[in-house]
Structure formats: structure tokens, C-alpha cells
Amino acid sequence: MTTQKKRFAKTAGTLLAVGLMAAMALAQTPAATRYDNQIQTTVTQKLASKNQLSNVKASVEDGIVTLTGTVDLYQAKLDAARLARKAANAQGVRNLVTVAGANVPDAQLEQKLATKLRYVRVGYDNTFDYFALGVKDGVVTVEGQDRTGLGRDEAFADIANMPGVKDVIDNVSIEPVSLFDDGLRLRAMRAIYRDSVLSKYAMDPARPIRIIVANGHVTLYGSVASKMDKDVAGIRANQLFGAFTVENKLQVD
């Protein structure tokens, strides 16, 4: 084949490839537009069916749903996003909804939430989780650790439904699954609550001594009535067989 023929064949091949790509792009554009319109119609109808979401609007581009507008509770903002994610062919959700409900002073809101969270998972499980709150401009930051995730879910449900909460930052970690750690938790609970000095903390289910165990490392959280109680709890924890380290972060009221 001559050089001229080779150049012609190469040019023809390039033009054919460009033509095919252009045809594919043209073919895909109507389909993408059709899905966007379908998604937007579906989400808009679902939003309109919920009174608490009547001020939320949806727009869709390339399968991504963008939510805007206002709601009264942070939970309603979460509900709007959950509803949008369920729409067929939706690729994702950008939640720009503003919580425009009641404004509550940060200190007052933090106190209300702290009281509410005292009773999260009251019973066996709440001895083994710990949550700490901070509030600034209505934004709630939650730190802590949870053994199963059930306590965290209940805590965040309470927070999301509290008037005055504008946003939530989740810094709660789930403790690793471990039969060794589970055994250490039980031994720690027995050692602490069977002590004659500390048994009184088992009587108030809202204020237990919190026992956090992660990979053999034990940390104590919560509030106690005296420095002696804190010291005794630390001594009992340090006597645990199998504990690699013990950190006593109990606060004295």
C-alpha cells in the first residue's frame, strides 16, 4: 500500500471513529434527559405528598438529585434525602435543605439533649457505650463509642427530632467485634458493680459508669460522686485479667 493510500485510510478511520462517538453522544443525550425528568417528577410528587416536606424542591442533573428549601426539623431534612434516594435511576442526593425551625440557645439545647440521651438504651447495653455532646449555632457534634451501633442510632434519632437542631456531626465510632473484648466487658462490669462502694451506680440506669473496651484497652467514662469512687473504679479496672491498658476518665461531680 502506498503512503498516500495509508494516509487516506488513516484519515477515513479517524473520521469514522469521530462520527461514531458523535452519534453515540447524540443517542445518549435524550436518554439521560428522559431519566432526569422522570426522577425529578417522581421526587417532586413524593415530596408533595408529605406535609413536613412541602417547602422542599428537587432538581436533577445527570441522575444527581439536588434538594433545596426549608423544613422545621432536622429529621425532615433526613427524610427528604431518604425519599429522594429511593427514586428509580437516582444516582445520588445533594442535600442543601435548610432547617429553619425554632432557634434554641446552644446551652439550653445541649442540656435538653444531654437529658434525653441519658436514657438511650437503658439497661444492659448502655453500660458499654458513651456519648458526649457539643452544640454551636444549633450544630450538634456527637463524640463517643458504641458497642453495637444500636445506641448510636437511637441517640441520633432523638437528636434529629429535637427542635433547634440545625445539623449533626457524627464522630461516634463502633467498637470492634471481638469475643475477647466481650469477655473483658463482662468481667469489668462485675468487678465494678459488685464492689460495695460502686454498687450504687447500678441503681440509676441513666447514669452508669461507662465501660468502653476496644482491642483489650479499657476506658471508664461517666460521673461519680467522689474522688474515692473514681479511684476505686480505677483500681477494680486495673485488676482485670486480660486488660492491656486502663484509662480512668471518670468525672467527679
Rosetta blueprint (number, residue, H / E / L):
1 M L
2 T L
3 T H
4 Q H
5 K H
6 K H
7 R H
8 F H
9 A H
10 K H
11 T H
12 A H
13 G H
14 T H
15 L H
16 L H
17 A H
18 V H
19 G H
20 L H
21 M H
22 A H
23 A H
24 M H
25 A H
26 L H
27 A H
28 Q H
29 T H
30 P H
31 A H
32 A H
33 T H
34 R H
35 Y H
36 D H
37 N H
38 Q H
39 I H
40 Q H
41 T H
42 T H
43 V H
44 T H
45 Q H
46 K H
47 L H
48 A H
49 S L
50 K L
51 N H
52 Q H
53 L H
54 S L
55 N L
56 V E
57 K E
58 A E
59 S E
60 V E
61 E E
62 D L
63 G L
64 I E
65 V E
66 T E
67 L E
68 T E
69 G E
70 T E
71 V E
72 D L
73 L L
74 Y H
75 Q H
76 A H
77 K H
78 L H
79 D H
80 A H
81 A H
82 R H
83 L H
84 A H
85 R H
86 K L
87 A L
88 A L
89 N L
90 A L
91 Q L
92 G E
93 V E
94 R E
95 N E
96 L L
97 V L
98 T E
99 V E
100 A L
101 G L
102 A L
103 N L
104 V L
105 P L
106 D H
107 A H
108 Q H
109 L H
110 E H
111 Q H
112 K H
113 L H
114 A H
115 T H
116 K H
117 L H
118 R L
119 Y L
120 V L
121 R L
122 V L
123 G L
124 Y L
125 D H
126 N H
127 T H
128 F H
129 D L
130 Y E
131 F E
132 A E
133 L E
134 G E
135 V E
136 K E
137 D L
138 G L
139 V E
140 V E
141 T E
142 V E
143 E E
144 G E
145 Q E
146 D E
147 R L
148 T L
149 G L
150 L H
151 G H
152 R H
153 D H
154 E H
155 A H
156 F H
157 A H
158 D H
159 I H
160 A H
161 N L
162 M L
163 P L
164 G L
165 V L
166 K L
167 D E
168 V E
169 I E
170 D E
171 N E
172 V E
173 S E
174 I E
175 E L
176 P L
177 V L
178 S L
179 L H
180 F H
181 D H
182 D H
183 G H
184 L H
185 R H
186 L H
187 R H
188 A H
189 M H
190 R H
191 A H
192 I H
193 Y H
194 R L
195 D L
196 S L
197 V L
198 L L
199 S H
200 K H
201 Y H
202 A H
203 M L
204 D L
205 P L
206 A L
207 R L
208 P L
209 I L
210 R E
211 I E
212 I E
213 V E
214 A E
215 N L
216 G L
217 H E
218 V E
219 T E
220 L E
221 Y E
222 G L
223 S E
224 V E
225 A L
226 S L
227 K H
228 M H
229 D H
230 K H
231 D H
232 V H
233 A H
234 G H
235 I H
236 R H
237 A H
238 N H
239 Q L
240 L L
241 F L
242 G L
243 A L
244 F L
245 T E
246 V E
247 E E
248 N E
249 K L
250 L L
251 Q E
252 V E
253 D L
